[in-house]
């Protein structure tokens, strides 16, 4: 099982975000998750690739599960202080390689966002999620989508070097709702939620790394075009930036 990134990649892309857990992002996945999972202070949740922590914090604050964070960059240890500040005591932190980690316990919820698509054998990584979940527990996996519209946007606004880096570090086979559904629904799990989400949102700005100096106009036009799907609450493979699947592990 080969990883398409290394520690330097994650430190460059995520370590700088430790300064805060933006309150506006704390609810980003919660409306979907809370359709399936209810608050329970006796249950546990672990996020794989947890840094910088906003999604795990949202889950712990709203659903009261006891949180654990796993990441292989050292900055993950800084999350404990930030969680304490947010009123989330008792965060457990594991600086480990997910593929080699062998914990003695299982978790009620195992989740990752933007993680599995960085491996060649991404389905094996999904299996590892299920292996960490308790029978009857849940596996939550989210991936960014590079469908027609999102890929076209990147081809227009990214430099050649940035686009090559994106394609090198992402397994496009993992980045579709159909692929996720086929991996999470079957012998191990039963899907309880599966959807493209976030309408036509894009997190690319003129100041994003690797954006061409001439990208201001296409970025602006994308924002204008996104108003329609936002008003209609419409998400699909053609232009949405993300997919989310929640499956219950079979007993």
Residue pairs with C-beta under 8 A, 6 or more apart in sequence:
1 99
1 119
1 120
1 121
1 124
1 125
2 119
2 120
2 121
3 99
3 118
3 119
3 120
4 118
4 119
4 120
4 168
4 169
4 170
4 171
5 118
5 169
7 72
7 73
9 169
10 49
10 51
10 71
10 72
10 73
11 73
11 75
14 51
14 52
14 73
14 75
15 51
15 73
15 75
17 51
17 52
18 51
18 52
18 53
18 75
18 78
18 79
18 82
20 82
21 52
21 53
21 54
21 57
21 82
21 86
22 54
25 54
25 58
26 54
26 57
26 58
26 61
27 58
27 62
28 54
28 55
28 58
29 55
29 58
29 113
29 140
29 142
29 244
30 58
30 59
30 62
32 193
32 195
32 197
32 244
32 246
33 59
33 63
33 140
33 193
33 246
34 62
34 63
35 193
36 138
36 192
36 193
36 246
37 63
37 109
37 138
37 246
38 63
39 62
39 63
39 64
40 63
40 64
40 65
40 108
41 64
41 65
41 66
43 65
43 66
43 108
43 109
44 65
44 66
44 67
44 68
44 105
44 107
44 108
44 109
45 56
45 59
45 60
45 63
45 65
45 66
45 67
45 68
45 107
45 108
45 109
45 110
45 111
46 67
46 68
46 69
46 70
46 107
46 109
46 110
46 111
46 132
47 53
47 55
47 56
47 59
47 67
47 68
47 69
47 70
47 111
47 112
47 113
48 70
48 71
48 98
48 110
48 111
48 112
48 115
48 129
49 70
49 71
49 98
49 112
49 113
49 114
49 115
50 56
50 69
50 70
50 71
50 76
50 79
51 69
51 71
51 73
51 75
51 76
51 79
52 75
52 79
53 69
53 79
53 82
53 83
55 111
55 113
56 67
56 69
56 79
57 67
57 82
57 83
57 86
57 88
59 65
59 67
59 109
59 111
60 66
60 67
60 83
60 88
60 91
61 86
61 87
61 88
65 108
65 109
66 90
67 83
67 88
67 90
67 91
67 92
68 91
68 92
68 93
68 94
68 107
69 76
69 79
69 91
69 92
69 93
69 94
70 76
70 93
70 94
70 95
70 96
70 98
70 101
71 94
71 95
72 95
72 96
72 97
72 98
73 95
74 95
76 93
76 94
76 95
77 93
77 95
79 91
79 93
80 91
80 93
83 89
83 91
84 91
94 101
94 103
98 125
98 128
99 125
99 128
103 132
106 132
106 133
106 134
106 137
107 132
107 133
107 134
107 137
108 133
108 134
108 137
108 138
109 133
109 137
109 138
109 139
109 140
110 129
110 130
110 132
110 133
110 137
110 138
110 139
110 140
111 129
111 138
111 139
111 140
111 141
111 142
112 129
112 140
112 141
112 142
113 141
113 142
113 143
114 142
114 143
114 144
115 125
115 141
116 122
116 125
116 126
116 141
116 143
116 174
117 143
117 144
117 170
117 171
117 172
117 174
117 175
118 169
118 170
118 171
119 125
119 171
119 174
120 171
122 171
122 173
122 174
122 183
123 183
126 139
126 141
126 183
126 184
127 188
129 139
129 141
130 139
130 188
130 189
130 249
133 139
133 249
134 249
135 249
135 250
135 251
136 248
136 249
136 251
137 248
137 249
138 192
138 246
138 247
138 248
138 249
139 184
139 189
139 246
139 247
139 249
140 244
140 245
140 246
141 180
141 184
141 244
141 245
142 242
142 243
142 244
142 245
143 174
143 175
143 180
143 242
143 243
144 150
144 170
144 175
144 241
144 242
145 175
145 176
145 177
145 196
145 237
145 240
145 241
145 242
145 243
146 154
146 166
146 170
146 172
146 175
147 176
147 237
147 238
147 239
147 240
148 237
148 238
148 239
149 200
149 238
149 239
150 202
150 239
150 240
150 241
153 202
153 204
153 218
153 222
154 163
154 166
154 204
155 163
156 215
156 218
157 204
157 211
157 212
157 215
157 218
157 219
158 166
158 210
158 211
158 212
159 210
159 211
159 212
161 210
162 209
162 210
162 211
163 210
165 210
173 179
174 180
175 243
176 237
176 243
177 194
177 195
177 196
177 237
177 243
177 245
180 194
180 243
180 245
181 191
181 194
181 245
184 191
184 194
184 245
184 247
185 191
185 247
187 250
188 247
188 249
188 250
189 247
189 248
189 249
189 250
190 247
190 248
190 250
191 245
191 246
191 247
192 246
192 247
192 248
193 244
193 245
193 246
194 243
194 244
194 245
194 246
195 235
195 243
195 244
196 235
196 236
196 237
196 240
196 242
196 243
197 235
197 240
197 242
197 243
197 244
198 235
198 240
198 241
198 242
199 226
199 229
199 230
199 232
199 233
199 234
199 235
199 240
200 222
200 225
200 226
200 228
200 229
200 230
200 239
200 240
200 241
201 226
201 230
201 240
201 241
201 242
202 219
202 222
202 223
202 226
202 241
203 241
204 211
204 215
204 219
205 211
205 219
206 215
206 216
206 219
211 219
226 239
228 234
229 235
229 239
229 240
